Amino acid sequence: MNKAIPAAFLLIAALIPSACRAENSELVLGPPVPGPAETAAWTEEGDAGTMRYDFNRFSNVSITGIDLASLNEDELDVLYTQALYCQAMTDADIATLRELVSEDMVYTHMSGRQQSREEYFADIADGSLNYFTIGIEAPVIKTDGDKAQITYTSVLNANAYGAGGIYRMKGTHYYEKRDGSWVAVKK
């Protein structure tokens, strides 16, 4: 067995608390190509006025297996926040990650190793965890007032602690609405 595999497990687990479910075995990386039931930019008219969700801005994130037009405003906002989170990971944009992730977040790797938010972000910043592209496959979003979760299959093209490759994992991200914005929180 390749000794780099434990590092790969660290990469995969680094996305936990995210979880995902696969729609099919097709691997899609890079920006999404909108189809008839799926659009990369969508406008929702609501009580608060017009909100614009421009998924084309995410150059390293693809979203597949969902009809954006079927989502309500909160579900669409959670999906957009998750895509923003993934794009920030690929850009090593620590300032954006800090805005999107609760200060008390703890990341648990598959090895059982735990990292605080700042330890995890430091590994992204110094390139120990280097995410190139992230696919969000077949997301299922559930909202209940100021709580939400998004479950999907994550397809990562990354290098984790020296072990590069494409990794698929299932998981769930949990969110809480704070001051009108969705923030990733511990379960």
N, C-alpha and C positions, 0 to 999 in steps of 0.2 A: 504494500500500500504506500502511496506517495506521502512523504512526510509533510507536504504542504497542505494536505487536507485539513488538519486542525485549524490552520489559518483561514482556510476557506469557510469553515464552520463559523469562525469568528465574524467574518464578513456577513454571512447570511443572518446570523443572530443579531448583528448590529442593527438591523432594521426592526427587530422586535422592540417595541410593542406592535409592529405591523404584522398583519396576517392576511392571507389571500386564498382564493380558490380558483382553480384553473377551469377555463371554459373548454379548451382543447389543447392539443400538444403543439400547436403552431407557435413558433418563436417570432415575435415582432419587436424589433428595436428601432429606435429613432422616432422622429415626429410622426404622429398618426396621419393617415390619409383618410380624410372624411368621406363617408359613403352617404347614401340616401337617408339612412336612419341615424346617422351620426354626423355631427358637425363640429368643427374645431373652434368656431366662434359662435356664441349664442347669446341672445339678449332676452332677459326676463323682465316683463313689466310687472311691477308690484306696488304695494302701498308706499314704499319708501322711494319710489321713482324707478328709473331705469338702472339696472345693474348690468354691467358688461363682463362677461367671462370669456376672455380671449385665450383659449388653450393653445393657439399657435405660438404664443410667446415662449412656450416651454420647448426649447430646442433639443433637450436631452431626455425628454419624457414622452412616452407614448401611452395613450389610453385606448384600449380596445374592448370590444364585447359589451358595450352599453349604449343605449339610445339616450343621448343627453336630453332630448325633448321630452322624455318621460319623467324627468326628475323635477321635484318641486324646488323652490328657491333654496331652502336649507340644504337639501341633498346636493344640489349643484354647488353651493358654496363650500360644503365639506369636500367634495371631489376636487374643486379648484384649489382649496387649501392643501390637500394632499399632494396634488401635482406641484404646487409651489414649494412644498417641503422637499419633494424628490428633486426638483430642479436646483434648489439651494444645496442639496447634498452633492450633486454633480458639479456645481460651480464652486464648491467649498466656500459658500457664502455664509459664514458663521453669524454675521449680524442678522440675516433673515432667519436662520435656524433659531437663534435666541428669541426672536419675536414669535415664532410659531410653536415653540416647545416650552412647557412648564418648567420652572427652575428646579423642581423636585423630581424631575423625570430620572428614572434609573433604567439603563439599557442592560438587558441580560443576554449574553452571548450563549450560543448552543452548548459551549463548553461549561457553562455555569458561571463564568466570569461576569461580574457586574461592573458597570461603569456609571459614574454620575454623568449628567448632561455635559458638563464642562470637560470631563475626561474624554468622552466620546467625540465631542466637537474638536478637541485638540488633536485627536487622531485623524480626523478629516482634514483639519487645517495643515498638519505637517505631512500629509500624503500617505500616512500609514494605512488609512482607508481611502482609496481613490475610486470614486464611482464615475463611470463614463456615461452610461445610459441606464435608465430605469423604465421598465414597462409596467404599467398598471393594467392587468388583464382581468376582465369580467368583474369589475367592482360592484359590490352590493353595499348600499349605504342605508343606514337606519338612523333616524333622528327621533328624539323624544324630548321636546322642550329645549333645554340648554345642554343636552348631552347627545352625543352622536358616536357612531362607529362606522368604519369603512373596512370591509373585508374584501381581499382580492389576492390574485397571484402576482407576486413581484418577480420581474425578470431583470436581474442585475447583470450588467457588463461592468466588471470591477476588478480591482486589484486590492486584496486585503492582506496586509502584513506580508506582502511578497507573493501571494498566491493569486494569480490572475485567472479569469475565466468568466463564463456566463453561468449564473446561478438562478434557480427558480425556487421560490419558497412561498408558502401560504401563511397568512397572518391577518391580524386586525389591528388597526390604529384606533385609539379612543380619543375623542375630542370633547371639550367643554367650551361653551360660548362664554367669553369674558369680555365685558365692555364692547359687545357687538361683534367680536372676532372669535373664530374658532381657534383653540389652542390645544395642541397635543398633550394628553395627560396620561398618568398611570391608570391602569384599569381600576 
